[in-house]
Amino acid sequence: GVAHQCYHGFIKAVQEGNIQWESRTYPYPGTPITQRFSHSACYYDANQSMYVFGGCTQSSCNAAFNDLWRLDLNSKEWIRPLASGSYPSPKAGATLVVYKDLLVLFGGWTRPSPYPLHQPERFFDEIHTYSPSKNWWNCIVTTHGPPPMAGHSSCVIDDKMIVFGGSLGSRQMSNDVWVLDLEQWAWSKPNISGPTPHPRGGQSQIIIDDETILILGGCGGPNAV
C-alpha cells in the first residue's frame, strides 16, 4: 500500500542522505480543501487516505470549521464526505486518531461569536467517532474524564487512547495523562512515576513501542524531550 511504499522510500532516503521536500500543486481531480490551521489529521490505511477535520481560518475572528476532508493518496484527489449522524462542533486544536475501523476525535476549542463582546473561548471534552465505511459520525458519552481541552496530544496503543497535556483555557496548561479505553469508552487517570513533564500544549506525541511514548516541544514548557 501507500504507507508501505512511503515508509521504505523514507528509510532509503535517510540511508542515502537525500531527504527532500516535494511540493504538490494543483491541478488534481476534485476541489481542494480550503486554507486552514490548527486542524487535526490522521492516516487511514483501509482506503489509503489522509483525513482532515476542522481547524481555523485566517480571518480576523479565526472562525472554526467542522468539515471533514479525505485526501486519496493514490489519486491525490481531495474529497469531502457529506456524513450523517451526530456531527462534532466546529473546532480547532482537537486530536484525530485511528482505532480499528474508526476515527476518534477528542477535545478542541472555538472562538466565541463577536457579540456580545469579551466572551471566553470555548473548550470541548467531546468524543466523536467517524466510520469511513458507513460515512457516519457518532457522539460518545463518557463520565469522569478529563476537563475540556485543546492543543493536547493523543495516540493509540492496543485498545487505549493516551492523552497528554493541552490548554485548559485562561492561559492554564496541563501536564496530566489520561487514558481512554476504546472498547469500554471509559476514562482513567493513571498514577505515573518519574520526572513529570512541564505543563504544555501544542506538542507532538508519537509511539516508540508498546511501552514508550515520545513527547516533544509544546507551548508553556521548555522545548525538550
Protein Blocks (a to p, Z undefined) as FASTA:
>chain_A
ZZlmmmmmmmmmmmnopaccdddddddedjdddddehiacdddfklopaddeeiidfbfn
lpacfbdcdddfklopacddddehjdddddehiacddehjaccdeejdddddfbdghiac
dddfbdcdddfklopacddddehiacddehiacddehjaccdeejiebjhiacfbdcddd
fklopacddddedjdddddehiacddfblmbccdeejehiacdZZ
